[in-house]
Amino acid sequence: MKEANWYKTLEDGKVECFLCPRKCLIADGRTGFCGVRKNTGGKLFSLSYGYPQALQIDPIEKKPLSHFMSGTKTFSFGTFGCNLACVFCQNHHLSRAVYREKQPYQYFPPEQIVELTLKHNCASLAFTYNEPTVFAEYAIDVAKLAKEKNLATVLVSNGYITMEAAKDFYPLIDAANIDMKGFSEEFYTSMTSAHLQPVLDAIKYLHTLGKHVELTNLVIPGKNDSMEMLDAFLDWAEKEINRDLPIHFSAYHPDYKYDESPRTPPVTLYALRDRALKRGFTRIHLGNVW
């Protein structure tokens, strides 16, 4: 196991993790909310370091990134674990899974990830599939080696990270797609067990660093598909970023623990796109349109 960053040991033997805004207090022998950061004897360890559970070569457009290195391939990988609890999670087989102590897993050191990226003629590598924030130590070490080989680095994330950790991680990223779940605190608390503001802070920080940023919004009927919520989102995006910000509105389907909303009808996505275009946004894309 790799000792984690961004934590401190308390007098009672617990550790406080401050990788993400949850700032979990973790007792000896236990893991944090994400399931992949464990307190062992007053030290915090990353269980996911070097143990990706998904390796794939993808077109860069699948991340989705529509305005970054178009037409190229990206070597994508992810681990177990996530720091959100989205009831509608469409990748829960990774995000909600945990490492089993007696189960063997193949180890991929950072050097091997970079070697595989080069071997398969990929122009970039992507931290994706589950939430990369929870394996940030691993991602940082991979990204540093990638830079030495002139490989671009891509982050696909929920943006739920502390500024302290973001300042160590995000400068190493070239392009990011941040999943902005829904533009309201009520949506975040009820549907993801998290909060909106840290996500907005992360998006602004990436933009301030001059990184290429695209946003994805999974549109769930009756939950985050209202024109009022869209307008609030676009108001924020126009003020804090600009109207050239690429935004992907993606269709939802019932999954994991949530089936109260039907599949997103194409007409809803078209209406959101038309509203954004009418407001002057120039890069609006639709995903999973059936």
C-alpha positions in Angstrom: 0.0 0.0 0.0 1.1 3.6 -0.7 0.9 6.1 2.1 -1.6 8.8 1.2 -1.1 12.5 1.0 -3.5 15.1 2.4 -4.2 13.8 5.9 -3.2 14.3 9.5 -3.2 11.9 12.5 -5.2 12.8 15.5 -4.4 12.1 19.2 -7.0 9.3 19.4 -5.4 7.4 16.5 -8.0 8.5 14.0 -6.8 10.2 10.8 -8.5 13.2 9.1 -8.4 13.0 5.3 -8.6 16.3 3.5 -8.4 15.1 -0.1 -12.0 15.9 -0.7 -14.6 18.2 1.1 -15.9 15.3 3.1 -12.8 15.4 5.3 -13.5 11.9 6.7 -12.4 11.1 10.2 -11.2 7.5 9.9 -10.7 5.1 12.7 -7.8 2.6 12.8 -8.6 -0.3 10.5 -11.4 1.5 8.7 -11.6 3.2 5.3 -13.1 6.6 4.4 -16.3 7.2 2.5 -14.6 6.5 -0.8 -13.7 3.0 0.3 -10.1 3.1 -0.9 -8.3 5.2 1.7 -7.5 3.2 4.9 -6.2 4.1 8.3 -3.6 1.5 9.4 -1.9 2.2 12.7 -2.5 6.0 12.5 -1.3 6.3 8.9 -3.5 6.8 5.9 -2.9 4.5 2.9 -4.2 4.5 -0.7 -5.5 1.1 -1.5 -6.0 2.0 -5.1 -2.4 3.1 -5.9 -1.1 1.0 -8.7 -4.2 -1.2 -9.0 -6.4 0.0 -11.9 -9.5 -2.1 -12.5 -10.3 -0.7 -15.9 -7.8 -0.2 -18.8 -9.1 0.8 -22.2 -8.1 2.6 -25.3 -10.7 5.2 -26.2 -11.3 7.9 -28.7 -10.8 11.3 -27.0 -14.3 12.2 -27.9 -15.7 9.4 -25.6 -14.5 11.2 -22.4 -16.3 13.3 -23.7 -13.9 16.0 -25.0 -15.1 17.5 -28.3 -12.6 20.4 -28.6 -9.3 18.8 -27.4 -7.0 16.8 -29.6 -9.9 15.6 -31.7 -9.4 12.4 -33.7 -6.7 11.0 -31.3 -6.7 8.1 -28.9 -6.4 8.2 -25.2 -5.2 5.5 -22.9 -7.9 5.4 -20.2 -7.8 3.8 -16.7 -9.6 3.9 -13.4 -9.7 2.1 -10.1 -12.3 1.3 -7.5 -13.9 4.0 -5.3 -15.7 7.3 -5.4 -16.3 10.2 -3.0 -19.9 10.8 -4.2 -22.9 8.6 -3.6 -25.0 9.3 -6.7 -28.1 7.2 -6.5 -28.2 7.2 -10.3 -24.6 6.1 -10.8 -24.0 4.6 -14.2 -20.6 3.2 -13.4 -21.3 1.7 -9.9 -19.5 -1.6 -10.6 -16.3 0.5 -10.2 -17.3 3.4 -8.1 -19.0 1.4 -5.3 -16.6 -1.5 -5.4 -13.8 -2.1 -2.8 -10.6 -3.9 -2.8 -10.7 -7.3 -1.0 -7.8 -8.1 1.2 -7.3 -11.7 0.2 -8.0 -11.1 -3.5 -5.0 -10.7 -5.8 -4.9 -7.7 -8.1 -2.4 -7.0 -10.8 0.0 -4.1 -10.0 0.6 -1.5 -12.6 3.3 1.0 -11.5 3.1 4.5 -13.0 5.9 3.7 -15.4 3.9 0.8 -16.9 0.9 3.0 -17.5 3.0 5.4 -19.5 4.7 2.6 -21.4 1.3 1.2 -22.3 0.1 4.6 -23.5 3.1 4.9 -25.8 2.9 1.2 -26.9 -0.6 1.7 -28.1 0.2 5.0 -29.9 -2.1 7.1 -27.7 -1.5 10.8 -27.6 -2.8 11.2 -24.1 -3.8 9.2 -21.0 -7.0 9.7 -19.1 -7.9 9.4 -15.5 -11.5 8.2 -15.8 -14.2 5.6 -15.2 -14.4 5.9 -11.4 -13.6 9.2 -9.6 -9.8 10.0 -10.1 -9.7 12.2 -7.0 -9.7 9.1 -4.9 -6.5 7.8 -6.6 -4.9 11.2 -6.8 -1.5 10.1 -5.6 -1.4 7.5 -8.3 -2.6 9.9 -11.0 -0.1 12.6 -10.0 2.8 10.1 -10.3 1.5 8.9 -13.7 1.0 12.5 -14.9 4.5 13.6 -13.9 6.0 10.7 -16.0 3.6 11.4 -18.9 4.9 15.0 -19.0 8.4 13.7 -19.5 7.2 11.7 -22.6 5.2 14.7 -24.0 1.9 12.9 -23.4 -1.2 15.0 -22.6 -3.2 14.2 -19.4 -7.0 14.1 -19.3 -9.1 14.2 -16.2 -12.8 13.0 -16.1 -14.0 13.9 -12.7 -16.9 15.0 -10.5 -14.8 17.9 -9.3 -15.3 17.1 -5.6 -11.9 18.0 -4.2 -10.4 20.3 -1.7 -8.4 23.3 -3.0 -5.3 22.0 -1.2 -5.4 18.7 -3.1 -6.4 20.4 -6.4 -3.3 22.7 -6.2 -1.1 19.6 -6.2 -3.1 17.7 -8.8 -4.7 20.0 -11.3 -1.6 21.8 -12.6 -0.5 18.5 -14.1 -3.8 18.2 -16.1 -4.1 19.4 -19.7 -7.8 18.9 -20.3 -10.7 18.0 -18.0 -14.4 17.1 -18.3 -16.1 17.9 -15.1 -19.5 16.2 -14.4 -21.7 19.0 -13.1 -24.5 16.9 -11.7 -27.2 19.5 -11.3 -27.1 23.2 -10.6 -28.7 23.3 -7.1 -27.5 22.5 -3.6 -30.8 20.5 -3.0 -30.0 18.2 -6.0 -26.4 17.6 -4.8 -27.4 16.8 -1.2 -30.4 14.6 -2.1 -29.0 12.8 -5.1 -25.2 12.6 -4.5 -24.8 13.2 -0.7 -22.4 16.0 -1.5 -22.4 19.8 -2.1 -22.4 22.0 -5.2 -20.0 24.8 -4.2 -16.8 22.7 -4.1 -17.5 21.5 -7.7 -17.9 25.1 -8.9 -14.7 26.0 -7.2 -12.9 23.2 -8.9 -14.2 24.2 -12.3 -13.1 27.8 -11.8 -9.7 26.8 -10.6 -9.1 24.7 -13.7 -10.1 27.6 -15.8 -7.9 30.0 -13.9 -5.0 27.6 -14.6 -5.6 27.9 -18.3 -6.6 24.3 -18.7 -9.0 23.1 -21.4 -12.4 22.5 -19.6 -15.6 20.9 -20.8 -18.6 20.2 -18.6 -21.1 17.3 -18.7 -24.6 17.5 -17.3 -26.5 14.2 -17.0 -30.1 15.3 -17.5 -32.6 13.5 -15.2 -36.3 14.2 -15.9 -38.0 15.9 -13.0 -34.8 16.4 -11.1 -32.4 18.7 -13.0 -34.0 19.3 -16.3 -35.9 22.5 -15.7 -35.3 25.7 -17.7 -34.9 27.6 -14.4 -32.0 25.3 -13.3 -30.5 25.6 -16.8 -30.7 29.3 -16.8 -29.0 29.4 -13.3 -26.3 27.1 -14.6 -25.8 29.2 -17.8 -25.7 32.4 -15.7 -22.9 31.1 -13.7 -21.0 29.7 -16.7 -21.2 33.0 -18.5 -20.1 35.0 -15.5 -17.3 32.7 -14.3 -16.0 31.2 -17.5 -17.5 32.3 -20.9 -20.0 31.4 -23.5 -17.5 29.3 -25.4 -17.4 26.8 -22.6 -18.2 23.4 -24.1 -21.2 21.8 -22.4 -22.5 18.3 -23.0 -26.1 17.5 -22.1 -26.3 13.7 -21.7 -29.4 11.5 -21.5 -30.0 9.5 -18.3 -31.3 6.0 -18.0 -32.5 4.3 -14.8 -29.6 2.6 -13.1 -28.2 1.6 -9.7 -30.6 2.7 -6.9 -32.7 5.2 -8.8 -35.5 4.4 -11.2 -38.1 7.0 -10.4 -37.4 9.1 -13.5 -37.9 7.7 -17.0 -35.2 7.8 -19.7 -34.4 11.4 -20.8 -36.5 12.0 -24.0 -34.5 13.5 -26.9 -36.9 16.4 -27.0 -35.7 17.5 -23.5 -32.1 17.5 -24.6 -33.0 19.4 -27.8 -34.8 22.1 -25.8 -31.9 22.5 -23.4 -29.5 22.8 -26.3 -31.7 25.3 -28.1 -32.0 27.4 -25.0 -28.2 27.5 -24.5 -27.6 28.4 -28.1 -30.2 31.1 -28.0 -28.3 32.6 -25.0 -25.1 32.7 -27.1 -23.3 29.6 -26.0 -21.3 28.3 -28.9 -20.3 24.7 -28.1 -23.3 22.7 -27.0 -23.3 18.9 -27.5 -25.8 16.1 -26.8 -24.9 12.6 -25.6 -26.7 9.3 -25.4 -29.5 10.5 -27.6 -31.6 7.5 -28.5 
